[in-house]
Amino acid sequence: PKISDAQWEKARGNWDMEKRPSDEFFACGADAVVAYEADAPISAETGTKTVFEHALEQVMSGERGKVYVGHDWRDMTQPMPIPRMELFRGIKRFKYALIGFKGFFGKWRGLYGVIETSRGCTEECAFCFVREFWGPHRLRPVDHVIDEIKQRGFSNVLFSDDSFGTLGRKVTDRDKELLEKLVELKINWIAQVNFKFIEEMFDEAGNLSEFGKLVKRSGCQALYAGLESVIPESLQAVSKRTVDLDKTDMLIRGLVKNGILPYVTTMMGLSDNEGMDVFRRTADRIAAASVFNYSFTIICPGTDLYREFKAQDRFFVPDPFGVHPNYVPKRMGAEFSKEYPRIKEKEMLVMMEHLFWNDLVQRFYSPWNIFRRIIAHRH
């Protein structure tokens, strides 16, 4: 799949924003900006030369202030170079990446090395930039993944894929092949998946399926999954098709029961269907999760949600990390106006943050809920 003309132009600075991100980098002293994949081919004529290699050559020759982008997405079927971690100064034996992991009352399992088995995504969620930034879903050959784990000497692996697995509606032979070879390596691993992957791990009674047993046997320690919202209308509004809210409670409990930590993520204000009660409902729904990552909806340039808001001239505050509320859902705004007739839109953002901390964060981390999670993970 080729990079479209629109993506090509956007990568060179024609962003739909008041100030181009590349300008920010250059203002901070950057010599060049590489957009999209740094290891993608720079052009068809240069063969295997990557965007980063070309940008580095240009900078070394005195060229400054340019944005570089490849003509195509990286071919993930080709072997990937092994990072030279030993080149880090002061580190005699750098076998692990700087990501650690520890379970409830468990011992340190070591630092986790980062490896990818795929890039891109098959889904088209309106809020997500993954497909825009990383392109279509592409899989690495299983043997390449296993060889890299062996060469880098990892006993603990974080698979950095935006969604681990083939990403279809059903488990494929490729998924099973990868997991069976991980069993042979006897490693521990964690990964980000969608709820359809977790759903395939259990039968209707909530017991591990044959695939679920294979996942556990292969060394899975934790799964990071995007629930996004507990409001069905919100999931439908942003085309989030991989979550079945009727099954999420069972799936989370099933992971906990089988010693796999569920790391659940949600976003507040995902659509105009969400009211003031969304914070409390979210805290109650995911109370059994081991770890909970929460944020406000991130409206990223290049996403359908961003284009929709720009077209409607909606009021929103750019926030790339989702730390603060950046717009007011229509239903929530109506509820605020009914309760506080003179409230302004910017003041509603403050009220959203207040509800966020009181009805969501404090509720999830209440002594009772913490105690419940400790008991659930006592094994």
Beta strands, then each sheet from edge to edge (+ up, - down):
strand 1: 32-34
strand 2: 66-68
strand 3: 99-100
strand 4: 111-115
strand 5: 118-119
strand 6: 138-139
strand 7: 156-159
strand 8: 188-193
strand 9: 220-228
strand 10: 261-268
strand 11: 291-296
sheet 1: 1+ 2+
sheet 2: 3+ 4- 7- 8- 9- 10- 11-
sheet 3: 5+ 6-
end
